[in-house]
Amino acid sequence: MATETNSAAEVVSAPGMPQLDFSTWGNQIFWLVLALIAIYMILSRVALPRIGAVLAERAGTITNDLSAAEDLKAKALEAEDAYNKALADARAEAHRIVEEAKLEIKADLDIAIAKADTEIAAKSAESEKAIAEIRASAMENVKVVAKDTAKEIVAAMGGKADAKTVTAAVTARMKG
């Protein structure tokens, strides 16, 4: 039983976790301070300057990108204004060209109409002249036929008419 009591005492006196053993706290605190100093030195000398440089570079890139975006936006607005001005100029030029074309077509049309009117007037004059000639020739033919017919009628009725009397009667009747 004595062995059992010794082993039970050993179990009770043996600490469960070495961190909670007060006899080793001095060593633990020393190594804790040493580890914290080493971590501080590594972070302050190596990691934090690198992180700061990356953050500064990122901020510079963002600033540069924002200024480039502002420049591009200004250029885009200038380009849009130039495009709108060019479009307005092109529309005005197209309108001017259309008006000029209309005036040219109207002038050409007026010339063509005047030429056609001249040709029509000339043909009309020729036609009237031809009609007048046809009328004159028809009147002459009517006179000849009327004289012949009058002579034949007078002869058929048993009378005798001379050519002068028949011609004077036909001429008087034709005048109205």
Helices and strands as residue ranges (DSSP letters): H 2-13, G 18-20, G 22-24, H 25-42, I 43-47, H 48-156, H 163-175
